[in-house]
Amino acid sequence: MGPVSGSTVRRVFLRVVLGALLVAGLVIGGTAVRVWQVARLDDRSPVDVAIVLGAAQYDGTPSDALEARLQHAKTLYDDGVVKYVLTVGGRQPGDHYTEAESGQMWLADNGVPQDRIISVGTGSDTLESLRAVAPVYRNHGWSSAVLVSDPWHSFRAQIMARDSGIDANVSPTHTGPMVRTRETQFSQIVRETGALLFYRLSRAPADEFGASAS
């Protein structure tokens, strides 16, 4: 067999590079499509608990993003979809309240009975929050849950919940700042696609992508 020519090596290298780019494009595109598909789901099957993922709060007052999630969770409770509502999320330095406490107070003030609200004031990101929820979920003997967050965050949150031992469907809010403009929706899909791929590779949260939840 004669020596391999430089042009043959270049052709093989180019094919390998193009193949790798094609695979990467398919993975990224497929993930983005799933983020978009799950964002459109609204599972109203009866479950034990609605888990409201945290977002910013200001001295006990939920931000617009958090209030939209809480209002949606209250609707699920009022409609008999869930038996309990669980709020989750920690506090930033200097805060007097956790995100979970802020959500708990809002729900109680808006008619959800206190004994039907559980607060887990731990977590600075989605993964940490769901890992904190997991033992509470088990200790209550729950076997089903629905995650309440922004639409674009739902797929990543669902994967993290199931990895944490929480059997969760999704029912995202379709109000609030994350759905007001097409530009915001597109940017959130891009960010959540990157954050989800990062999580699948590293099993770590990806707040540097600017994802839509804490």
Salt bridges, closest charged atoms under 4 A:
ASP42 OD1 - ARG44 NE 2.99
ASP48 OD1 - LYS83 NZ 3.71
ASP59 OD1 - HIS96 ND1 3.35
ASP64 OD2 - ARG180 NH2 3.93
ASP78 OD2 - LYS74 NZ 2.58
ASP79 OD2 - ARG44 NH1 3.66
ASP150 OD2 - ARG69 NH2 2.63
ASP163 OD2 - ARG203 NE 3.79
GLU192 OE1 - ARG156 NE 2.79
